Amino acid sequence: MTKPNTAAVQEEGEGKPALLVLGILLVLAGVVGGFWIGGGIGFFVGLPIGLLGYYFFMKGLLGPNAWIEVANELFQL
């Protein structure tokens, strides 16, 4: 009788540190890039990069339901 490989199975609420770090870096890149470009163009360049970073950050925390949280935050702007 063989045991299932529990290391390969990841539960829905379990965090993924690599996605958390990627999300943080993308949010920082969006903020810095937006300020560096400046004005309205900087805002519209930084916003999608920041939202993408927020998506990866929340995906690392929440798992597959991260897009719901990102959509809620986008429509609250």
Biopython code that builds the backbone (N, CA, C, O; Angstrom):
import numpy as np
from Bio.PDB.StructureBuilder import StructureBuilder

atoms = [
    (1, "MET", "N", (0.847, -1.176, 0.000)),
    (1, "MET", "CA", (0.000, 0.000, 0.000)),
    (1, "MET", "C", (0.892, 1.238, 0.000)),
    (1, "MET", "O", (1.802, 1.358, 0.820)),
    (2, "THR", "N", (0.623, 2.152, -0.922)),
    (2, "THR", "CA", (1.453, 3.358, -1.022)),
    (2, "THR", "C", (0.734, 4.549, -0.411)),
    (2, "THR", "O", (-0.491, 4.656, -0.474)),
    (3, "LYS", "N", (1.504, 5.425, 0.170)),
    (3, "LYS", "CA", (0.963, 6.649, 0.753)),
    (3, "LYS", "C", (0.915, 7.737, -0.315)),
    (3, "LYS", "O", (1.785, 7.780, -1.185)),
    (4, "PRO", "N", (-0.074, 8.608, -0.267)),
    (4, "PRO", "CA", (-0.068, 9.736, -1.206)),
    (4, "PRO", "C", (1.041, 10.717, -0.840)),
    (4, "PRO", "O", (1.399, 10.869, 0.328)),
    (5, "ASN", "N", (1.561, 11.362, -1.840)),
    (5, "ASN", "CA", (2.641, 12.331, -1.631)),
    (5, "ASN", "C", (2.041, 13.609, -1.052)),
    (5, "ASN", "O", (1.505, 14.436, -1.791)),
    (6, "THR", "N", (2.128, 13.770, 0.259)),
    (6, "THR", "CA", (1.514, 14.931, 0.906)),
    (6, "THR", "C", (2.313, 16.202, 0.685)),
    (6, "THR", "O", (1.771, 17.295, 0.850)),
    (7, "ALA", "N", (3.584, 16.098, 0.317)),
    (7, "ALA", "CA", (4.388, 17.296, 0.070)),
    (7, "ALA", "C", (3.934, 17.997, -1.206)),
    (7, "ALA", "O", (4.037, 19.220, -1.305)),
    (8, "ALA", "N", (3.436, 17.247, -2.175)),
    (8, "ALA", "CA", (3.021, 17.846, -3.434)),
    (8, "ALA", "C", (1.609, 18.426, -3.360)),
    (8, "ALA", "O", (1.227, 19.235, -4.206)),
    (9, "VAL", "N", (0.845, 18.025, -2.372)),
    (9, "VAL", "CA", (-0.526, 18.513, -2.239)),
    (9, "VAL", "C", (-0.505, 19.787, -1.408)),
    (9, "VAL", "O", (-0.012, 19.796, -0.279)),
    (10, "GLN", "N", (-1.047, 20.872, -1.980)),
    (10, "GLN", "CA", (-1.081, 22.143, -1.255)),
    (10, "GLN", "C", (-2.541, 22.500, -0.997)),
    (10, "GLN", "O", (-3.370, 22.507, -1.907)),
    (11, "GLU", "N", (-2.826, 22.791, 0.254)),
    (11, "GLU", "CA", (-4.193, 23.134, 0.602)),
    (11, "GLU", "C", (-4.533, 24.522, 0.088)),
    (11, "GLU", "O", (-3.648, 25.324, -0.209)),
    (12, "GLU", "N", (-5.832, 24.794, -0.014)),
    (12, "GLU", "CA", (-6.296, 26.029, -0.625)),
    (12, "GLU", "C", (-5.844, 27.271, 0.131)),
    (12, "GLU", "O", (-5.503, 28.270, -0.501)),
    (13, "GLY", "N", (-5.830, 27.247, 1.442)),
    (13, "GLY", "CA", (-5.492, 28.422, 2.212)),
    (13, "GLY", "C", (-4.023, 28.551, 2.555)),
    (13, "GLY", "O", (-3.635, 29.482, 3.262)),
    (14, "GLU", "N", (-3.210, 27.649, 2.077)),
    (14, "GLU", "CA", (-1.794, 27.642, 2.435)),
    (14, "GLU", "C", (-1.028, 28.661, 1.605)),
    (14, "GLU", "O", (-1.259, 28.777, 0.401)),
    (15, "GLY", "N", (-0.116, 29.404, 2.236)),
    (15, "GLY", "CA", (0.624, 30.455, 1.559)),
    (15, "GLY", "C", (1.750, 29.926, 0.683)),
    (15, "GLY", "O", (2.255, 28.820, 0.878)),
    (16, "LYS", "N", (2.122, 30.744, -0.281)),
    (16, "LYS", "CA", (3.230, 30.426, -1.179)),
    (16, "LYS", "C", (4.200, 31.600, -1.121)),
    (16, "LYS", "O", (3.920, 32.651, -1.697)),
    (17, "PRO", "N", (5.321, 31.449, -0.446)),
    (17, "PRO", "CA", (6.230, 32.581, -0.236)),
    (17, "PRO", "C", (6.772, 33.197, -1.523)),
    (17, "PRO", "O", (6.987, 34.409, -1.569)),
    (18, "ALA", "N", (6.995, 32.412, -2.555)),
    (18, "ALA", "CA", (7.535, 32.968, -3.800)),
    (18, "ALA", "C", (6.545, 33.950, -4.425)),
    (18, "ALA", "O", (6.951, 34.990, -4.942)),
    (19, "LEU", "N", (5.256, 33.629, -4.381)),
    (19, "LEU", "CA", (4.257, 34.544, -4.930)),
    (19, "LEU", "C", (4.123, 35.797, -4.077)),
    (19, "LEU", "O", (3.869, 36.880, -4.604)),
    (20, "LEU", "N", (4.291, 35.663, -2.773)),
    (20, "LEU", "CA", (4.248, 36.833, -1.896)),
    (20, "LEU", "C", (5.376, 37.801, -2.239)),
    (20, "LEU", "O", (5.151, 39.006, -2.346)),
    (21, "VAL", "N", (6.574, 37.284, -2.409)),
    (21, "VAL", "CA", (7.723, 38.129, -2.736)),
    (21, "VAL", "C", (7.553, 38.756, -4.112)),
    (21, "VAL", "O", (7.840, 39.940, -4.288)),
    (22, "LEU", "N", (7.093, 37.982, -5.090)),
    (22, "LEU", "CA", (6.848, 38.519, -6.428)),
    (22, "LEU", "C", (5.817, 39.632, -6.376)),
    (22, "LEU", "O", (5.986, 40.663, -7.027)),
    (23, "GLY", "N", (4.752, 39.437, -5.611)),
    (23, "GLY", "CA", (3.720, 40.464, -5.481)),
    (23, "GLY", "C", (4.252, 41.737, -4.863)),
    (23, "GLY", "O", (3.951, 42.830, -5.343)),
    (24, "ILE", "N", (5.035, 41.618, -3.812)),
    (24, "ILE", "CA", (5.601, 42.798, -3.157)),
    (24, "ILE", "C", (6.523, 43.554, -4.114)),
    (24, "ILE", "O", (6.487, 44.783, -4.175)),
    (25, "LEU", "N", (7.339, 42.825, -4.852)),
    (25, "LEU", "CA", (8.255, 43.476, -5.792)),
    (25, "LEU", "C", (7.501, 44.188, -6.918)),
    (25, "LEU", "O", (7.891, 45.279, -7.333)),
    (26, "LEU", "N", (6.433, 43.578, -7.407)),
    (26, "LEU", "CA", (5.657, 44.218, -8.467)),
    (26, "LEU", "C", (4.927, 45.460, -7.960)),
    (26, "LEU", "O", (4.853, 46.462, -8.672)),
    (27, "VAL", "N", (4.394, 45.411, -6.757)),
    (27, "VAL", "CA", (3.736, 46.594, -6.194)),
    (27, "VAL", "C", (4.741, 47.726, -6.041)),
    (27, "VAL", "O", (4.456, 48.867, -6.403)),
    (28, "LEU", "N", (5.912, 47.416, -5.508)),
    (28, "LEU", "CA", (6.953, 48.444, -5.366)),
    (28, "LEU", "C", (7.376, 48.996, -6.724)),
    (28, "LEU", "O", (7.576, 50.202, -6.870)),
    (29, "ALA", "N", (7.513, 48.123, -7.710)),
    (29, "ALA", "CA", (7.886, 48.574, -9.054)),
    (29, "ALA", "C", (6.812, 49.484, -9.642)),
    (29, "ALA", "O", (7.132, 50.474, -10.300)),
    (30, "GLY", "N", (5.548, 49.158, -9.411)),
    (30, "GLY", "CA", (4.463, 49.998, -9.912)),
    (30, "GLY", "C", (4.451, 51.369, -9.266)),
    (30, "GLY", "O", (4.253, 52.375, -9.947)),
    (31, "VAL", "N", (4.660, 51.421, -7.958)),
    (31, "VAL", "CA", (4.663, 52.704, -7.250)),
    (31, "VAL", "C", (5.861, 53.549, -7.668)),
    (31, "VAL", "O", (5.711, 54.724, -8.003)),
    (32, "VAL", "N", (7.044, 52.952, -7.649)),
    (32, "VAL", "CA", (8.254, 53.692, -8.014)),
    (32, "VAL", "C", (8.201, 54.119, -9.478)),
    (32, "VAL", "O", (8.534, 55.257, -9.806)),
    (33, "GLY", "N", (7.786, 53.214, -10.355)),
    (33, "GLY", "CA", (7.682, 53.553, -11.774)),
    (33, "GLY", "C", (6.660, 54.639, -12.035)),
    (33, "GLY", "O", (6.888, 55.517, -12.867)),
    (34, "GLY", "N", (5.537, 54.594, -11.338)),
    (34, "GLY", "CA", (4.523, 55.627, -11.498)),
    (34, "GLY", "C", (5.014, 56.993, -11.052)),
    (34, "GLY", "O", (4.770, 57.994, -11.726)),
    (35, "PHE", "N", (5.702, 57.041, -9.925)),
    (35, "PHE", "CA", (6.257, 58.314, -9.459)),
    (35, "PHE", "C", (7.382, 58.802, -10.370)),
    (35, "PHE", "O", (7.522, 60.001, -10.608)),
    (36, "TRP", "N", (8.172, 57.873, -10.869)),
    (36, "TRP", "CA", (9.287, 58.242, -11.725)),
    (36, "TRP", "C", (8.787, 58.843, -13.041)),
    (36, "TRP", "O", (9.336, 59.841, -13.509)),
    (37, "ILE", "N", (7.761, 58.251, -13.634)),
    (37, "ILE", "CA", (7.192, 58.782, -14.876)),
    (37, "ILE", "C", (6.430, 60.075, -14.579)),
    (37, "ILE", "O", (6.569, 61.069, -15.292)),
    (38, "GLY", "N", (5.632, 60.045, -13.527)),
    (38, "GLY", "CA", (4.929, 61.246, -13.080)),
    (38, "GLY", "C", (3.651, 61.520, -13.856)),
    (38, "GLY", "O", (3.450, 61.021, -14.963)),
    (39, "GLY", "N", (2.792, 62.329, -13.245)),
    (39, "GLY", "CA", (1.562, 62.782, -13.879)),
    (39, "GLY", "C", (0.546, 61.677, -14.093)),
    (39, "GLY", "O", (0.600, 60.622, -13.460)),
    (40, "GLY", "N", (-0.376, 61.942, -14.995)),
    (40, "GLY", "CA", (-1.433, 60.985, -15.299)),
    (40, "GLY", "C", (-0.915, 59.739, -15.976)),
    (40, "GLY", "O", (-1.426, 58.642, -15.747)),
    (41, "ILE", "N", (0.103, 59.902, -16.813)),
    (41, "ILE", "CA", (0.673, 58.737, -17.488)),
    (41, "ILE", "C", (1.328, 57.815, -16.473)),
    (41, "ILE", "O", (1.213, 56.593, -16.574)),
    (42, "GLY", "N", (2.012, 58.390, -15.500)),
    (42, "GLY", "CA", (2.634, 57.583, -14.453)),
    (42, "GLY", "C", (1.608, 56.815, -13.647)),
    (42, "GLY", "O", (1.836, 55.670, -13.256)),
    (43, "PHE", "N", (0.464, 57.461, -13.400)),
    (43, "PHE", "CA", (-0.612, 56.778, -12.666)),
    (43, "PHE", "C", (-1.130, 55.589, -13.470)),
    (43, "PHE", "O", (-1.303, 54.498, -12.928)),
    (44, "PHE", "N", (-1.378, 55.800, -14.763)),
    (44, "PHE", "CA", (-1.944, 54.727, -15.581)),
    (44, "PHE", "C", (-0.919, 53.659, -15.959)),
    (44, "PHE", "O", (-1.297, 52.588, -16.433)),
    (45, "VAL", "N", (0.359, 53.931, -15.760)),
    (45, "VAL", "CA", (1.380, 52.898, -15.932)),
    (45, "VAL", "C", (1.572, 52.132, -14.617)),
    (45, "VAL", "O", (1.696, 50.907, -14.615)),
    (46, "GLY", "N", (1.595, 52.866, -13.505)),
    (46, "GLY", "CA", (1.829, 52.244, -12.209)),
    (46, "GLY", "C", (0.657, 51.427, -11.698)),
    (46, "GLY", "O", (0.855, 50.421, -11.016)),
    (47, "LEU", "N", (-0.571, 51.850, -12.021)),
    (47, "LEU", "CA", (-1.762, 51.152, -11.519)),
    (47, "LEU", "C", (-1.846, 49.694, -11.968)),
    (47, "LEU", "O", (-2.022, 48.824, -11.115)),
    (48, "PRO", "N", (-1.729, 49.381, -13.261)),
    (48, "PRO", "CA", (-1.814, 47.958, -13.636)),
    (48, "PRO", "C", (-0.664, 47.107, -13.080)),
    (48, "PRO", "O", (-0.852, 45.936, -12.748)),
    (49, "ILE", "N", (0.524, 47.710, -12.985)),
    (49, "ILE", "CA", (1.653, 46.955, -12.430)),
    (49, "ILE", "C", (1.405, 46.680, -10.953)),
    (49, "ILE", "O", (1.659, 45.577, -10.471)),
    (50, "GLY", "N", (0.904, 47.694, -10.232)),
    (50, "GLY", "CA", (0.588, 47.517, -8.819)),
    (50, "GLY", "C", (-0.526, 46.519, -8.596)),
    (50, "GLY", "O", (-0.456, 45.712, -7.668)),
    (51, "LEU", "N", (-1.561, 46.558, -9.436)),
    (51, "LEU", "CA", (-2.655, 45.589, -9.307)),
    (51, "LEU", "C", (-2.193, 44.169, -9.621)),
    (51, "LEU", "O", (-2.640, 43.212, -8.989)),
    (52, "LEU", "N", (-1.312, 44.038, -10.582)),
    (52, "LEU", "CA", (-0.769, 42.713, -10.884)),
    (52, "LEU", "C", (0.038, 42.193, -9.696)),
    (52, "LEU", "O", (-0.042, 41.015, -9.348)),
    (53, "GLY", "N", (0.809, 43.076, -9.085)),
    (53, "GLY", "CA", (1.554, 42.685, -7.888)),
    (53, "GLY", "C", (0.631, 42.319, -6.747)),
    (53, "GLY", "O", (0.886, 41.365, -6.011)),
    (54, "TYR", "N", (-0.463, 43.093, -6.598)),
    (54, "TYR", "CA", (-1.435, 42.792, -5.552)),
    (54, "TYR", "C", (-2.091, 41.439, -5.799)),
    (54, "TYR", "O", (-2.368, 40.696, -4.857)),
    (55, "TYR", "N", (-2.340, 41.120, -7.076)),
    (55, "TYR", "CA", (-2.923, 39.822, -7.419)),
    (55, "TYR", "C", (-1.992, 38.689, -6.980)),
    (55, "TYR", "O", (-2.431, 37.733, -6.342)),
    (56, "PHE", "N", (-0.704, 38.799, -7.325)),
    (56, "PHE", "CA", (0.229, 37.737, -6.948)),
    (56, "PHE", "C", (0.392, 37.647, -5.436)),
    (56, "PHE", "O", (0.518, 36.554, -4.883)),
    (57, "PHE", "N", (0.389, 38.810, -4.763)),
    (57, "PHE", "CA", (0.486, 38.814, -3.308)),
    (57, "PHE", "C", (-0.703, 38.088, -2.691)),
    (57, "PHE", "O", (-0.525, 37.249, -1.808)),
    (58, "MET", "N", (-1.914, 38.402, -3.147)),
    (58, "MET", "CA", (-3.114, 37.768, -2.611)),
    (58, "MET", "C", (-3.199, 36.309, -3.038)),
    (58, "MET", "O", (-3.728, 35.483, -2.295)),
    (59, "LYS", "N", (-2.686, 35.975, -4.224)),
    (59, "LYS", "CA", (-2.666, 34.569, -4.643)),
    (59, "LYS", "C", (-1.754, 33.765, -3.728)),
    (59, "LYS", "O", (-2.038, 32.603, -3.434)),
    (60, "GLY", "N", (-0.667, 34.370, -3.277)),
    (60, "GLY", "CA", (0.211, 33.700, -2.331)),
    (60, "GLY", "C", (-0.450, 33.502, -0.979)),
    (60, "GLY", "O", (-0.156, 32.531, -0.281)),
    (61, "LEU", "N", (-1.349, 34.420, -0.597)),
    (61, "LEU", "CA", (-2.042, 34.299, 0.680)),
    (61, "LEU", "C", (-3.298, 33.433, 0.596)),
    (61, "LEU", "O", (-3.505, 32.546, 1.424)),
    (62, "LEU", "N", (-4.142, 33.701, -0.420)),
    (62, "LEU", "CA", (-5.466, 33.079, -0.485)),
    (62, "LEU", "C", (-5.568, 31.886, -1.416)),
    (62, "LEU", "O", (-6.485, 31.077, -1.281)),
    (63, "GLY", "N", (-4.660, 31.764, -2.341)),
    (63, "GLY", "CA", (-4.746, 30.670, -3.299)),
    (63, "GLY", "C", (-5.568, 31.050, -4.522)),
    (63, "GLY", "O", (-5.455, 32.177, -5.004)),
    (64, "PRO", "N", (-6.386, 30.151, -5.034)),
    (64, "PRO", "CA", (-7.066, 30.374, -6.309)),
    (64, "PRO", "C", (-8.153, 31.437, -6.281)),
    (64, "PRO", "O", (-8.612, 31.846, -7.348)),
    (65, "ASN", "N", (-8.584, 31.900, -5.128)),
    (65, "ASN", "CA", (-9.643, 32.913, -5.063)),
    (65, "ASN", "C", (-9.104, 34.333, -4.993)),
    (65, "ASN", "O", (-9.833, 35.248, -4.609)),
    (66, "ALA", "N", (-7.853, 34.535, -5.352)),
    (66, "ALA", "CA", (-7.238, 35.860, -5.239)),
    (66, "ALA", "C", (-7.866, 36.859, -6.193)),
    (66, "ALA", "O", (-7.943, 38.043, -5.867)),
    (67, "TRP", "N", (-8.315, 36.422, -7.358)),
    (67, "TRP", "CA", (-8.860, 37.364, -8.330)),
    (67, "TRP", "C", (-10.106, 38.058, -7.799)),
    (67, "TRP", "O", (-10.386, 39.188, -8.199)),
    (68, "ILE", "N", (-10.861, 37.419, -6.914)),
    (68, "ILE", "CA", (-12.055, 38.046, -6.340)),
    (68, "ILE", "C", (-11.648, 39.231, -5.472)),
    (68, "ILE", "O", (-12.264, 40.294, -5.547)),
    (69, "GLU", "N", (-10.634, 39.062, -4.663)),
    (69, "GLU", "CA", (-10.150, 40.138, -3.801)),
    (69, "GLU", "C", (-9.604, 41.295, -4.630)),
    (69, "GLU", "O", (-9.857, 42.455, -4.307)),
    (70, "VAL", "N", (-8.864, 41.000, -5.687)),
    (70, "VAL", "CA", (-8.297, 42.044, -6.537)),
    (70, "VAL", "C", (-9.408, 42.797, -7.255)),
    (70, "VAL", "O", (-9.334, 44.019, -7.379)),
    (71, "ALA", "N", (-10.427, 42.106, -7.727)),
    (71, "ALA", "CA", (-11.551, 42.773, -8.389)),
    (71, "ALA", "C", (-12.283, 43.683, -7.409)),
    (71, "ALA", "O", (-12.685, 44.785, -7.783)),
    (72, "ASN", "N", (-12.464, 43.249, -6.169)),
    (72, "ASN", "CA", (-13.101, 44.100, -5.158)),
    (72, "ASN", "C", (-12.292, 45.368, -4.928)),
    (72, "ASN", "O", (-12.857, 46.460, -4.867)),
    (73, "GLU", "N", (-10.990, 45.236, -4.799)),
    (73, "GLU", "CA", (-10.141, 46.411, -4.576)),
    (73, "GLU", "C", (-10.134, 47.337, -5.791)),
    (73, "GLU", "O", (-10.133, 48.557, -5.626)),
    (74, "LEU", "N", (-10.128, 46.794, -6.991)),
    (74, "LEU", "CA", (-10.129, 47.614, -8.196)),
    (74, "LEU", "C", (-11.385, 48.470, -8.281)),
    (74, "LEU", "O", (-11.308, 49.646, -8.635)),
    (75, "PHE", "N", (-12.531, 47.900, -7.964)),
    (75, "PHE", "CA", (-13.774, 48.643, -8.078)),
    (75, "PHE", "C", (-14.023, 49.550, -6.892)),
    (75, "PHE", "O", (-14.981, 50.323, -6.908)),
    (76, "GLN", "N", (-13.188, 49.481, -5.859)),
    (76, "GLN", "CA", (-13.298, 50.416, -4.737)),
    (76, "GLN", "C", (-12.413, 51.629, -4.926)),
    (76, "GLN", "O", (-12.429, 52.520, -4.077)),
    (77, "LEU", "N", (-11.640, 51.709, -6.001)),
    (77, "LEU", "CA", (-10.762, 52.868, -6.245)),
    (77, "LEU", "C", (-11.577, 54.110, -6.490)),
    (77, "LEU", "O", (-11.016, 55.183, -6.713)),
]
sb = StructureBuilder()
sb.init_structure("model")
sb.init_model(0)
sb.init_chain("A")
sb.init_seg("    ")
for serial, (resi, resn, name, xyz) in enumerate(atoms, 1):
    if name == "N":
        sb.init_residue(resn, " ", resi, " ")
    sb.init_atom(name, np.array(xyz, "f"), 0.0, 1.0, " ", f" {name:<3s}", serial, name[0])
structure = sb.get_structure()
